[in-house]
Every structure is written in structure tokens, then in C-alpha cells.
């Protein structure tokens, strides 16, 4: 039975290669985002409750559009909010 010795350099090379492969897979499979998303999706993305989302609307922190009783938010605004770029 042959014994192979794995060095730290081998492990480092494997880690870098694995991360590169994962990045490539994620980029290929990332679905295009919708331009407008509904409240439940926004709450899930931001990890907040319905009341917190309402507070963000009331304070004007997040813009929205109301169509037939449904609230819609621009995905781009949610990204800005996550990145801290909204006033």
C-alpha cells in the first residue's frame, strides 16, 4: 500500500482551486434579479419583520410603489440599503 504525504502547500493549492471553482459555479447559476420585488421578498432579503419594513417606509428610508393594494420595491434600492448607500 502506497502512502502519500500531503503538505501544507498541497492543501493551500487545493483550497485556492476549490474557491475558484465555487466562485465560477455561483456566477454561472446566479439568477437575474427582478426589477421589482414584493414585501415578503424584501423582508427575507433584509431579515426584518413586517413592522420594521413598515417603519422603513414611513421614515422614507426605503422607496416603494403601491399597485392594487400590493407594495413593490425596486431591487436596486434594496441593494443600496444593504450596502449603506441610501440616505
PDB file of N, CA, C and O in Angstrom:
ATOM      1  N   UNK A   1       0.849  -1.182   0.000  1.00  0.00           N
ATOM      2  CA  UNK A   1       0.000   0.000   0.000  1.00  0.00           C
ATOM      3  C   UNK A   1       0.892   1.242   0.000  1.00  0.00           C
ATOM      4  O   UNK A   1       1.758   1.388   0.863  1.00  0.00           O
ATOM      5  N   UNK A   2       0.683   2.122  -0.953  1.00  0.00           N
ATOM      6  CA  UNK A   2       1.485   3.332  -1.085  1.00  0.00           C
ATOM      7  C   UNK A   2       0.938   4.412  -0.168  1.00  0.00           C
ATOM      8  O   UNK A   2      -0.274   4.557  -0.010  1.00  0.00           O
ATOM      9  N   UNK A   3       1.836   5.160   0.427  1.00  0.00           N
ATOM     10  CA  UNK A   3       1.454   6.256   1.323  1.00  0.00           C
ATOM     11  C   UNK A   3       1.829   7.570   0.654  1.00  0.00           C
ATOM     12  O   UNK A   3       2.957   7.753   0.197  1.00  0.00           O
ATOM     13  N   UNK A   4       0.850   8.493   0.605  1.00  0.00           N
ATOM     14  CA  UNK A   4       1.115   9.813   0.043  1.00  0.00           C
ATOM     15  C   UNK A   4       1.106  10.825   1.165  1.00  0.00           C
ATOM     16  O   UNK A   4       0.227  10.802   2.027  1.00  0.00           O
ATOM     17  N   UNK A   5       2.060  11.692   1.156  1.00  0.00           N
ATOM     18  CA  UNK A   5       2.136  12.739   2.170  1.00  0.00           C
ATOM     19  C   UNK A   5       1.613  14.040   1.557  1.00  0.00           C
ATOM     20  O   UNK A   5       2.049  14.475   0.491  1.00  0.00           O
ATOM     21  N   UNK A   6       0.671  14.635   2.267  1.00  0.00           N
ATOM     22  CA  UNK A   6       0.086  15.892   1.809  1.00  0.00           C
ATOM     23  C   UNK A   6       0.717  17.026   2.604  1.00  0.00           C
ATOM     24  O   UNK A   6       0.720  17.018   3.835  1.00  0.00           O
ATOM     25  N   UNK A   7       1.245  17.990   1.883  1.00  0.00           N
ATOM     26  CA  UNK A   7       1.895  19.122   2.542  1.00  0.00           C
ATOM     27  C   UNK A   7       0.925  20.295   2.685  1.00  0.00           C
ATOM     28  O   UNK A   7      -0.159  20.299   2.102  1.00  0.00           O
ATOM     29  N   UNK A   8       1.331  21.269   3.458  1.00  0.00           N
ATOM     30  CA  UNK A   8       0.514  22.487   3.602  1.00  0.00           C
ATOM     31  C   UNK A   8       0.357  23.183   2.254  1.00  0.00           C
ATOM     32  O   UNK A   8      -0.694  23.750   1.953  1.00  0.00           O
ATOM     33  N   UNK A   9       1.394  23.133   1.467  1.00  0.00           N
ATOM     34  CA  UNK A   9       1.336  23.743   0.136  1.00  0.00           C
ATOM     35  C   UNK A   9       0.280  23.055  -0.722  1.00  0.00           C
ATOM     36  O   UNK A   9      -0.452  23.719  -1.457  1.00  0.00           O
ATOM     37  N   UNK A  10       0.197  21.730  -0.634  1.00  0.00           N
ATOM     38  CA  UNK A  10      -0.828  20.982  -1.365  1.00  0.00           C
ATOM     39  C   UNK A  10      -2.227  21.403  -0.910  1.00  0.00           C
ATOM     40  O   UNK A  10      -3.116  21.616  -1.733  1.00  0.00           O
ATOM     41  N   UNK A  11      -2.411  21.519   0.395  1.00  0.00           N
ATOM     42  CA  UNK A  11      -3.703  21.923   0.941  1.00  0.00           C
ATOM     43  C   UNK A  11      -4.060  23.348   0.524  1.00  0.00           C
ATOM     44  O   UNK A  11      -5.211  23.631   0.192  1.00  0.00           O
ATOM     45  N   UNK A  12      -3.090  24.230   0.542  1.00  0.00           N
ATOM     46  CA  UNK A  12      -3.319  25.612   0.114  1.00  0.00           C
ATOM     47  C   UNK A  12      -3.729  25.658  -1.358  1.00  0.00           C
ATOM     48  O   UNK A  12      -4.661  26.374  -1.725  1.00  0.00           O
ATOM     49  N   UNK A  13      -3.042  24.905  -2.183  1.00  0.00           N
ATOM     50  CA  UNK A  13      -3.362  24.851  -3.605  1.00  0.00           C
ATOM     51  C   UNK A  13      -4.784  24.319  -3.802  1.00  0.00           C
ATOM     52  O   UNK A  13      -5.541  24.851  -4.614  1.00  0.00           O
ATOM     53  N   UNK A  14      -5.141  23.270  -3.061  1.00  0.00           N
ATOM     54  CA  UNK A  14      -6.484  22.703  -3.148  1.00  0.00           C
ATOM     55  C   UNK A  14      -7.535  23.727  -2.726  1.00  0.00           C
ATOM     56  O   UNK A  14      -8.572  23.852  -3.377  1.00  0.00           O
ATOM     57  N   UNK A  15      -7.278  24.460  -1.644  1.00  0.00           N
ATOM     58  CA  UNK A  15      -8.215  25.468  -1.144  1.00  0.00           C
ATOM     59  C   UNK A  15      -8.448  26.552  -2.188  1.00  0.00           C
ATOM     60  O   UNK A  15      -9.593  26.921  -2.451  1.00  0.00           O
ATOM     61  N   UNK A  16      -7.384  27.065  -2.783  1.00  0.00           N
ATOM     62  CA  UNK A  16      -7.496  28.113  -3.795  1.00  0.00           C
ATOM     63  C   UNK A  16      -8.274  27.609  -5.003  1.00  0.00           C
ATOM     64  O   UNK A  16      -9.134  28.312  -5.535  1.00  0.00           O
ATOM     65  N   UNK A  17      -7.971  26.400  -5.429  1.00  0.00           N
ATOM     66  CA  UNK A  17      -8.663  25.826  -6.584  1.00  0.00           C
ATOM     67  C   UNK A  17     -10.146  25.610  -6.270  1.00  0.00           C
ATOM     68  O   UNK A  17     -11.004  25.871  -7.113  1.00  0.00           O
ATOM     69  N   UNK A  18     -10.444  25.139  -5.068  1.00  0.00           N
ATOM     70  CA  UNK A  18     -11.832  24.918  -4.669  1.00  0.00           C
ATOM     71  C   UNK A  18     -12.608  26.230  -4.634  1.00  0.00           C
ATOM     72  O   UNK A  18     -13.737  26.292  -5.120  1.00  0.00           O
ATOM     73  N   UNK A  19     -12.018  27.273  -4.068  1.00  0.00           N
ATOM     74  CA  UNK A  19     -12.677  28.577  -4.020  1.00  0.00           C
ATOM     75  C   UNK A  19     -12.921  29.143  -5.411  1.00  0.00           C
ATOM     76  O   UNK A  19     -13.983  29.706  -5.674  1.00  0.00           O
ATOM     77  N   UNK A  20     -11.964  29.000  -6.287  1.00  0.00           N
ATOM     78  CA  UNK A  20     -12.140  29.455  -7.670  1.00  0.00           C
ATOM     79  C   UNK A  20     -13.282  28.717  -8.359  1.00  0.00           C
ATOM     80  O   UNK A  20     -14.091  29.319  -9.065  1.00  0.00           O
ATOM     81  N   UNK A  21     -13.335  27.410  -8.145  1.00  0.00           N
ATOM     82  CA  UNK A  21     -14.415  26.613  -8.741  1.00  0.00           C
ATOM     83  C   UNK A  21     -15.772  27.034  -8.195  1.00  0.00           C
ATOM     84  O   UNK A  21     -16.733  27.152  -8.955  1.00  0.00           O
ATOM     85  N   UNK A  22     -15.863  27.262  -6.888  1.00  0.00           N
ATOM     86  CA  UNK A  22     -17.125  27.680  -6.278  1.00  0.00           C
ATOM     87  C   UNK A  22     -17.569  29.051  -6.789  1.00  0.00           C
ATOM     88  O   UNK A  22     -18.752  29.255  -7.062  1.00  0.00           O
ATOM     89  N   UNK A  23     -16.641  29.978  -6.919  1.00  0.00           N
ATOM     90  CA  UNK A  23     -16.971  31.302  -7.446  1.00  0.00           C
ATOM     91  C   UNK A  23     -17.523  31.199  -8.863  1.00  0.00           C
ATOM     92  O   UNK A  23     -18.503  31.860  -9.209  1.00  0.00           O
ATOM     93  N   UNK A  24     -16.889  30.369  -9.670  1.00  0.00           N
ATOM     94  CA  UNK A  24     -17.320  30.192 -11.049  1.00  0.00           C
ATOM     95  C   UNK A  24     -18.726  29.604 -11.104  1.00  0.00           C
ATOM     96  O   UNK A  24     -19.554  30.052 -11.897  1.00  0.00           O
ATOM     97  N   UNK A  25     -18.998  28.613 -10.274  1.00  0.00           N
ATOM     98  CA  UNK A  25     -20.319  27.977 -10.245  1.00  0.00           C
ATOM     99  C   UNK A  25     -21.385  28.970  -9.792  1.00  0.00           C
ATOM    100  O   UNK A  25     -22.467  29.034 -10.376  1.00  0.00           O
ATOM    101  N   UNK A  26     -21.085  29.730  -8.771  1.00  0.00           N
ATOM    102  CA  UNK A  26     -22.051  30.702  -8.248  1.00  0.00           C
ATOM    103  C   UNK A  26     -22.362  31.763  -9.296  1.00  0.00           C
ATOM    104  O   UNK A  26     -23.523  32.131  -9.472  1.00  0.00           O
ATOM    105  N   UNK A  27     -21.355  32.253  -9.987  1.00  0.00           N
ATOM    106  CA  UNK A  27     -21.565  33.280 -11.002  1.00  0.00           C
ATOM    107  C   UNK A  27     -22.394  32.746 -12.160  1.00  0.00           C
ATOM    108  O   UNK A  27     -23.207  33.478 -12.724  1.00  0.00           O
ATOM    109  N   UNK A  28     -22.204  31.495 -12.522  1.00  0.00           N
ATOM    110  CA  UNK A  28     -22.949  30.903 -13.629  1.00  0.00           C
ATOM    111  C   UNK A  28     -24.408  30.694 -13.264  1.00  0.00           C
ATOM    112  O   UNK A  28     -25.285  30.854 -14.113  1.00  0.00           O
ATOM    113  N   UNK A  29     -24.680  30.338 -12.017  1.00  0.00           N
ATOM    114  CA  UNK A  29     -26.031  29.973 -11.621  1.00  0.00           C
ATOM    115  C   UNK A  29     -26.807  31.096 -10.974  1.00  0.00           C
ATOM    116  O   UNK A  29     -27.966  30.902 -10.608  1.00  0.00           O
ATOM    117  N   UNK A  30     -26.209  32.269 -10.819  1.00  0.00           N
ATOM    118  CA  UNK A  30     -26.952  33.331 -10.156  1.00  0.00           C
ATOM    119  C   UNK A  30     -28.054  33.824 -11.095  1.00  0.00           C
ATOM    120  O   UNK A  30     -27.785  34.321 -12.189  1.00  0.00           O
ATOM    121  N   UNK A  31     -29.294  33.674 -10.641  1.00  0.00           N
ATOM    122  CA  UNK A  31     -30.410  34.076 -11.497  1.00  0.00           C
ATOM    123  C   UNK A  31     -30.495  35.591 -11.603  1.00  0.00           C
ATOM    124  O   UNK A  31     -30.110  36.305 -10.677  1.00  0.00           O
ATOM    125  N   UNK A  32     -30.991  36.076 -12.716  1.00  0.00           N
ATOM    126  CA  UNK A  32     -31.148  37.522 -12.831  1.00  0.00           C
ATOM    127  C   UNK A  32     -32.207  37.998 -11.839  1.00  0.00           C
ATOM    128  O   UNK A  32     -33.212  37.324 -11.613  1.00  0.00           O
ATOM    129  N   UNK A  33     -31.970  39.148 -11.261  1.00  0.00           N
ATOM    130  CA  UNK A  33     -32.898  39.689 -10.272  1.00  0.00           C
ATOM    131  C   UNK A  33     -34.039  40.415 -10.973  1.00  0.00           C
ATOM    132  O   UNK A  33     -33.870  41.038 -12.020  1.00  0.00           O
ATOM    133  N   UNK A  34     -35.199  40.305 -10.352  1.00  0.00           N
ATOM    134  CA  UNK A  34     -36.348  41.046 -10.848  1.00  0.00           C
ATOM    135  C   UNK A  34     -36.129  42.519 -10.544  1.00  0.00           C
ATOM    136  O   UNK A  34     -35.448  42.868  -9.580  1.00  0.00           O
ATOM    137  N   UNK A  35     -36.698  43.364 -11.354  1.00  0.00           N
ATOM    138  CA  UNK A  35     -36.557  44.800 -11.115  1.00  0.00           C
ATOM    139  C   UNK A  35     -37.381  45.222  -9.904  1.00  0.00           C
ATOM    140  O   UNK A  35     -36.943  46.057  -9.113  1.00  0.00           O
ATOM    141  N   UNK A  36     -38.573  44.646  -9.758  1.00  0.00           N
ATOM    142  CA  UNK A  36     -39.465  44.974  -8.649  1.00  0.00           C
ATOM    143  C   UNK A  36     -39.725  43.719  -7.824  1.00  0.00           C
ATOM    144  O   UNK A  36     -39.957  42.645  -8.379  1.00  0.00           O
ATOM    145  N   UNK A  37     -39.686  43.853  -6.495  1.00  0.00           N
ATOM    146  CA  UNK A  37     -39.960  42.716  -5.623  1.00  0.00           C
ATOM    147  C   UNK A  37     -41.004  43.085  -4.582  1.00  0.00           C
ATOM    148  O   UNK A  37     -41.159  44.253  -4.226  1.00  0.00           O
ATOM    149  N   UNK A  38     -41.717  42.076  -4.097  1.00  0.00           N
ATOM    150  CA  UNK A  38     -42.790  42.283  -3.135  1.00  0.00           C
ATOM    151  C   UNK A  38     -42.256  42.296  -1.702  1.00  0.00           C
ATOM    152  O   UNK A  38     -41.117  41.913  -1.436  1.00  0.00           O
ATOM    153  N   UNK A  39     -43.109  42.745  -0.798  1.00  0.00           N
ATOM    154  CA  UNK A  39     -42.742  42.883   0.618  1.00  0.00           C
ATOM    155  C   UNK A  39     -42.151  41.619   1.242  1.00  0.00           C
ATOM    156  O   UNK A  39     -41.126  41.709   1.918  1.00  0.00           O
ATOM    157  N   UNK A  40     -42.763  40.430   1.041  1.00  0.00           N
ATOM    158  CA  UNK A  40     -42.193  39.232   1.670  1.00  0.00           C
ATOM    159  C   UNK A  40     -40.751  38.951   1.239  1.00  0.00           C
ATOM    160  O   UNK A  40     -39.923  38.515   2.039  1.00  0.00           O
ATOM    161  N   UNK A  41     -40.471  39.209  -0.034  1.00  0.00           N
ATOM    162  CA  UNK A  41     -39.104  39.001  -0.532  1.00  0.00           C
ATOM    163  C   UNK A  41     -38.140  40.006   0.092  1.00  0.00           C
ATOM    164  O   UNK A  41     -37.010  39.663   0.442  1.00  0.00           O
ATOM    165  N   UNK A  42     -38.598  41.249   0.226  1.00  0.00           N
ATOM    166  CA  UNK A  42     -37.762  42.295   0.824  1.00  0.00           C
ATOM    167  C   UNK A  42     -37.447  41.929   2.275  1.00  0.00           C
ATOM    168  O   UNK A  42     -36.304  42.036   2.719  1.00  0.00           O
ATOM    169  N   UNK A  43     -38.476  41.496   3.005  1.00  0.00           N
ATOM    170  CA  UNK A  43     -38.276  41.117   4.409  1.00  0.00           C
ATOM    171  C   UNK A  43     -37.287  39.968   4.525  1.00  0.00           C
ATOM    172  O   UNK A  43     -36.453  39.946   5.430  1.00  0.00           O
ATOM    173  N   UNK A  44     -37.381  39.018   3.612  1.00  0.00           N
ATOM    174  CA  UNK A  44     -36.465  37.875   3.637  1.00  0.00           C
ATOM    175  C   UNK A  44     -35.027  38.310   3.348  1.00  0.00           C
ATOM    176  O   UNK A  44     -34.094  37.883   4.028  1.00  0.00           O
ATOM    177  N   UNK A  45     -34.859  39.157   2.343  1.00  0.00           N
ATOM    178  CA  UNK A  45     -33.524  39.639   1.972  1.00  0.00           C
ATOM    179  C   UNK A  45     -32.887  40.420   3.118  1.00  0.00           C
ATOM    180  O   UNK A  45     -31.716  40.228   3.445  1.00  0.00           O
ATOM    181  N   UNK A  46     -33.689  41.313   3.726  1.00  0.00           N
ATOM    182  CA  UNK A  46     -33.157  42.171   4.792  1.00  0.00           C
ATOM    183  C   UNK A  46     -33.186  41.497   6.160  1.00  0.00           C
ATOM    184  O   UNK A  46     -32.528  41.952   7.095  1.00  0.00           O
ATOM    185  N   UNK A  47     -33.948  40.415   6.274  1.00  0.00           N
ATOM    186  CA  UNK A  47     -34.060  39.716   7.554  1.00  0.00           C
ATOM    187  C   UNK A  47     -34.794  40.548   8.596  1.00  0.00           C
ATOM    188  O   UNK A  47     -34.366  40.637   9.747  1.00  0.00           O
ATOM    189  N   UNK A  48     -35.907  41.158   8.183  1.00  0.00           N
ATOM    190  CA  UNK A  48     -36.654  42.041   9.075  1.00  0.00           C
ATOM    191  C   UNK A  48     -38.122  41.617   9.155  1.00  0.00           C
ATOM    192  O   UNK A  48     -38.606  40.831   8.340  1.00  0.00           O
ATOM    193  N   UNK A  49     -38.808  42.152  10.147  1.00  0.00           N
ATOM    194  CA  UNK A  49     -40.227  41.848  10.346  1.00  0.00           C
ATOM    195  C   UNK A  49     -41.091  42.784   9.498  1.00  0.00           C
ATOM    196  O   UNK A  49     -40.597  43.782   8.971  1.00  0.00           O
ATOM    197  N   UNK A  50     -42.385  42.460   9.366  1.00  0.00           N
ATOM    198  CA  UNK A  50     -43.287  43.352   8.636  1.00  0.00           C
ATOM    199  C   UNK A  50     -43.341  44.756   9.256  1.00  0.00           C
ATOM    200  O   UNK A  50     -43.421  45.754   8.540  1.00  0.00           O
ATOM    201  N   UNK A  51     -43.297  44.822  10.588  1.00  0.00           N
ATOM    202  CA  UNK A  51     -43.332  46.123  11.263  1.00  0.00           C
ATOM    203  C   UNK A  51     -42.106  46.970  10.967  1.00  0.00           C
ATOM    204  O   UNK A  51     -42.208  48.183  10.786  1.00  0.00           O
ATOM    205  N   UNK A  52     -40.949  46.324  10.918  1.00  0.00           N
ATOM    206  CA  UNK A  52     -39.713  47.049  10.609  1.00  0.00           C
ATOM    207  C   UNK A  52     -39.749  47.570   9.182  1.00  0.00           C
ATOM    208  O   UNK A  52     -39.304  48.686   8.912  1.00  0.00           O
ATOM    209  N   UNK A  53     -40.274  46.768   8.275  1.00  0.00           N
ATOM    210  CA  UNK A  53     -40.388  47.214   6.883  1.00  0.00           C
ATOM    211  C   UNK A  53     -41.333  48.408   6.792  1.00  0.00           C
ATOM    212  O   UNK A  53     -41.075  49.357   6.052  1.00  0.00           O
ATOM    213  N   UNK A  54     -42.415  48.354   7.541  1.00  0.00           N
ATOM    214  CA  UNK A  54     -43.350  49.481   7.557  1.00  0.00           C
ATOM    215  C   UNK A  54     -42.664  50.737   8.100  1.00  0.00           C
ATOM    216  O   UNK A  54     -42.858  51.829   7.566  1.00  0.00           O
ATOM    217  N   UNK A  55     -41.874  50.587   9.143  1.00  0.00           N
ATOM    218  CA  UNK A  55     -41.140  51.724   9.707  1.00  0.00           C
ATOM    219  C   UNK A  55     -40.195  52.325   8.676  1.00  0.00           C
ATOM    220  O   UNK A  55     -40.085  53.547   8.572  1.00  0.00           O
ATOM    221  N   UNK A  56     -39.517  51.480   7.918  1.00  0.00           N
ATOM    222  CA  UNK A  56     -38.610  51.967   6.869  1.00  0.00           C
ATOM    223  C   UNK A  56     -39.384  52.750   5.807  1.00  0.00           C
ATOM    224  O   UNK A  56     -38.887  53.750   5.287  1.00  0.00           O
ATOM    225  N   UNK A  57     -40.590  52.301   5.486  1.00  0.00           N
ATOM    226  CA  UNK A  57     -41.424  53.022   4.514  1.00  0.00           C
ATOM    227  C   UNK A  57     -41.869  54.362   5.080  1.00  0.00           C
ATOM    228  O   UNK A  57     -41.758  55.389   4.412  1.00  0.00           O
ATOM    229  N   UNK A  58     -42.373  54.354   6.316  1.00  0.00           N
ATOM    230  CA  UNK A  58     -42.903  55.570   6.939  1.00  0.00           C
ATOM    231  C   UNK A  58     -41.812  56.635   7.075  1.00  0.00           C
ATOM    232  O   UNK A  58     -42.061  57.817   6.837  1.00  0.00           O
ATOM    233  N   UNK A  59     -40.608  56.213   7.456  1.00  0.00           N
ATOM    234  CA  UNK A  59     -39.498  57.156   7.624  1.00  0.00           C
ATOM    235  C   UNK A  59     -38.901  57.599   6.290  1.00  0.00           C
ATOM    236  O   UNK A  59     -38.084  58.519   6.243  1.00  0.00           O
ATOM    237  N   UNK A  60     -39.314  56.939   5.208  1.00  0.00           N
ATOM    238  CA  UNK A  60     -38.785  57.299   3.890  1.00  0.00           C
ATOM    239  C   UNK A  60     -37.420  56.702   3.618  1.00  0.00           C
ATOM    240  O   UNK A  60     -36.736  57.116   2.682  1.00  0.00           O
ATOM    241  N   UNK A  61     -37.015  55.733   4.423  1.00  0.00           N
ATOM    242  CA  UNK A  61     -35.715  55.090   4.243  1.00  0.00           C
ATOM    243  C   UNK A  61     -35.702  54.231   2.988  1.00  0.00           C
ATOM    244  O   UNK A  61     -34.675  54.072   2.328  1.00  0.00           O
ATOM    245  N   UNK A  62     -36.872  53.681   2.677  1.00  0.00           N
ATOM    246  CA  UNK A  62     -36.969  52.816   1.516  1.00  0.00           C
ATOM    247  C   UNK A  62     -38.157  53.265   0.665  1.00  0.00           C
ATOM    248  O   UNK A  62     -39.249  53.505   1.179  1.00  0.00           O
ATOM    249  N   UNK A  63     -37.924  53.373  -0.642  1.00  0.00           N
ATOM    250  CA  UNK A  63     -38.990  53.794  -1.553  1.00  0.00           C
ATOM    251  C   UNK A  63     -39.812  52.582  -1.966  1.00  0.00           C
ATOM    252  O   UNK A  63     -39.317  51.455  -1.991  1.00  0.00           O
ATOM    253  N   UNK A  64     -41.069  52.833  -2.288  1.00  0.00           N
ATOM    254  CA  UNK A  64     -41.947  51.750  -2.704  1.00  0.00           C
ATOM    255  C   UNK A  64     -43.021  52.285  -3.638  1.00  0.00           C
ATOM    256  O   UNK A  64     -43.223  53.493  -3.760  1.00  0.00           O
ATOM    257  N   UNK A  65     -43.700  51.356  -4.289  1.00  0.00           N
ATOM    258  CA  UNK A  65     -44.834  51.699  -5.137  1.00  0.00           C
ATOM    259  C   UNK A  65     -45.980  50.787  -4.736  1.00  0.00           C
ATOM    260  O   UNK A  65     -45.780  49.602  -4.469  1.00  0.00           O
ATOM    261  N   UNK A  66     -47.172  51.342  -4.696  1.00  0.00           N
ATOM    262  CA  UNK A  66     -48.344  50.568  -4.335  1.00  0.00           C
ATOM    263  C   UNK A  66     -49.211  50.383  -5.578  1.00  0.00           C
ATOM    264  O   UNK A  66     -49.629  51.349  -6.217  1.00  0.00           O
ATOM    265  N   UNK A  67     -49.467  49.120  -5.900  1.00  0.00           N
ATOM    266  CA  UNK A  67     -50.278  48.802  -7.062  1.00  0.00           C
ATOM    267  C   UNK A  67     -51.361  47.819  -6.624  1.00  0.00           C
ATOM    268  O   UNK A  67     -51.073  46.675  -6.274  1.00  0.00           O
ATOM    269  N   UNK A  68     -52.603  48.280  -6.649  1.00  0.00           N
ATOM    270  CA  UNK A  68     -53.719  47.419  -6.297  1.00  0.00           C
ATOM    271  C   UNK A  68     -53.605  46.794  -4.916  1.00  0.00           C
ATOM    272  O   UNK A  68     -53.965  45.631  -4.737  1.00  0.00           O
ATOM    273  N   UNK A  69     -53.123  47.526  -3.959  1.00  0.00           N
ATOM    274  CA  UNK A  69     -53.011  47.006  -2.606  1.00  0.00           C
ATOM    275  C   UNK A  69     -51.721  46.252  -2.331  1.00  0.00           C
ATOM    276  O   UNK A  69     -51.461  45.884  -1.185  1.00  0.00           O
ATOM    277  N   UNK A  70     -50.912  46.014  -3.345  1.00  0.00           N
ATOM    278  CA  UNK A  70     -49.629  45.324  -3.186  1.00  0.00           C
ATOM    279  C   UNK A  70     -48.514  46.351  -3.181  1.00  0.00           C
ATOM    280  O   UNK A  70     -48.541  47.317  -3.944  1.00  0.00           O
ATOM    281  N   UNK A  71     -47.534  46.135  -2.317  1.00  0.00           N
ATOM    282  CA  UNK A  71     -46.381  47.033  -2.248  1.00  0.00           C
ATOM    283  C   UNK A  71     -45.210  46.405  -2.992  1.00  0.00           C
ATOM    284  O   UNK A  71     -44.909  45.224  -2.819  1.00  0.00           O
ATOM    285  N   UNK A  72     -44.566  47.200  -3.808  1.00  0.00           N
ATOM    286  CA  UNK A  72     -43.419  46.747  -4.583  1.00  0.00           C
ATOM    287  C   UNK A  72     -42.225  47.656  -4.304  1.00  0.00           C
ATOM    288  O   UNK A  72     -42.379  48.857  -4.082  1.00  0.00           O
ATOM    289  N   UNK A  73     -41.033  47.059  -4.319  1.00  0.00           N
ATOM    290  CA  UNK A  73     -39.795  47.781  -4.048  1.00  0.00           C
ATOM    291  C   UNK A  73     -38.812  47.483  -5.168  1.00  0.00           C
ATOM    292  O   UNK A  73     -38.766  46.367  -5.686  1.00  0.00           O
ATOM    293  N   UNK A  74     -38.029  48.483  -5.536  1.00  0.00           N
ATOM    294  CA  UNK A  74     -37.009  48.270  -6.560  1.00  0.00           C
ATOM    295  C   UNK A  74     -35.864  47.475  -5.946  1.00  0.00           C
ATOM    296  O   UNK A  74     -35.368  47.815  -4.872  1.00  0.00           O
ATOM    297  N   UNK A  75     -35.451  46.425  -6.629  1.00  0.00           N
ATOM    298  CA  UNK A  75     -34.350  45.590  -6.143  1.00  0.00           C
ATOM    299  C   UNK A  75     -33.090  46.429  -5.950  1.00  0.00           C
ATOM    300  O   UNK A  75     -32.337  46.231  -4.997  1.00  0.00           O
ATOM    301  N   UNK A  76     -32.878  47.352  -6.852  1.00  0.00           N
ATOM    302  CA  UNK A  76     -31.709  48.242  -6.800  1.00  0.00           C
ATOM    303  C   UNK A  76     -31.687  49.040  -5.490  1.00  0.00           C
ATOM    304  O   UNK A  76     -30.621  49.243  -4.908  1.00  0.00           O
ATOM    305  N   UNK A  77     -32.862  49.492  -5.022  1.00  0.00           N
ATOM    306  CA  UNK A  77     -32.937  50.234  -3.759  1.00  0.00           C
ATOM    307  C   UNK A  77     -32.614  49.341  -2.564  1.00  0.00           C
ATOM    308  O   UNK A  77     -31.999  49.788  -1.595  1.00  0.00           O
ATOM    309  N   UNK A  78     -33.030  48.082  -2.638  1.00  0.00           N
ATOM    310  CA  UNK A  78     -32.740  47.142  -1.553  1.00  0.00           C
ATOM    311  C   UNK A  78     -31.236  46.903  -1.471  1.00  0.00           C
ATOM    312  O   UNK A  78     -30.667  46.856  -0.380  1.00  0.00           O
ATOM    313  N   UNK A  79     -30.599  46.753  -2.621  1.00  0.00           N
ATOM    314  CA  UNK A  79     -29.141  46.579  -2.644  1.00  0.00           C
ATOM    315  C   UNK A  79     -28.442  47.791  -2.051  1.00  0.00           C
ATOM    316  O   UNK A  79     -27.495  47.644  -1.279  1.00  0.00           O
ATOM    317  N   UNK A  80     -28.904  48.998  -2.407  1.00  0.00           N
ATOM    318  CA  UNK A  80     -28.310  50.222  -1.871  1.00  0.00           C
ATOM    319  C   UNK A  80     -28.466  50.275  -0.357  1.00  0.00           C
ATOM    320  O   UNK A  80     -27.545  50.672   0.357  1.00  0.00           O
ATOM    321  N   UNK A  81     -29.630  49.873   0.124  1.00  0.00           N
ATOM    322  CA  UNK A  81     -29.891  49.863   1.553  1.00  0.00           C
ATOM    323  C   UNK A  81     -28.951  48.886   2.253  1.00  0.00           C
ATOM    324  O   UNK A  81     -28.407  49.196   3.314  1.00  0.00           O
ATOM    325  N   UNK A  82     -28.763  47.726   1.671  1.00  0.00           N
ATOM    326  CA  UNK A  82     -27.856  46.727   2.245  1.00  0.00           C
ATOM    327  C   UNK A  82     -26.415  47.233   2.281  1.00  0.00           C
ATOM    328  O   UNK A  82     -25.671  46.947   3.219  1.00  0.00           O
ATOM    329  N   UNK A  83     -26.033  47.982   1.255  1.00  0.00           N
ATOM    330  CA  UNK A  83     -24.668  48.500   1.182  1.00  0.00           C
ATOM    331  C   UNK A  83     -24.474  49.803   1.936  1.00  0.00           C
ATOM    332  O   UNK A  83     -23.368  50.340   1.988  1.00  0.00           O
ATOM    333  N   UNK A  84     -25.558  50.312   2.522  1.00  0.00           N
ATOM    334  CA  UNK A  84     -25.465  51.541   3.300  1.00  0.00           C
ATOM    335  C   UNK A  84     -25.386  52.781   2.457  1.00  0.00           C
ATOM    336  O   UNK A  84     -24.888  53.806   2.923  1.00  0.00           O
ATOM    337  N   UNK A  85     -25.869  52.726   1.210  1.00  0.00           N
ATOM    338  CA  UNK A  85     -25.770  53.875   0.302  1.00  0.00           C
ATOM    339  C   UNK A  85     -27.048  54.681   0.196  1.00  0.00           C
ATOM    340  O   UNK A  85     -27.129  55.599  -0.620  1.00  0.00           O
ATOM    341  N   UNK A  86     -28.046  54.359   1.000  1.00  0.00           N
ATOM    342  CA  UNK A  86     -29.295  55.141   0.923  1.00  0.00           C
ATOM    343  C   UNK A  86     -29.328  56.146   2.049  1.00  0.00           C
ATOM    344  O   UNK A  86     -28.886  55.877   3.166  1.00  0.00           O
ATOM    345  N   UNK A  87     -29.856  57.301   1.735  1.00  0.00           N
ATOM    346  CA  UNK A  87     -29.943  58.359   2.735  1.00  0.00           C
ATOM    347  C   UNK A  87     -31.068  58.093   3.704  1.00  0.00           C
ATOM    348  O   UNK A  87     -31.293  58.883   4.620  1.00  0.00           O
TER     349      UNK A  87
END
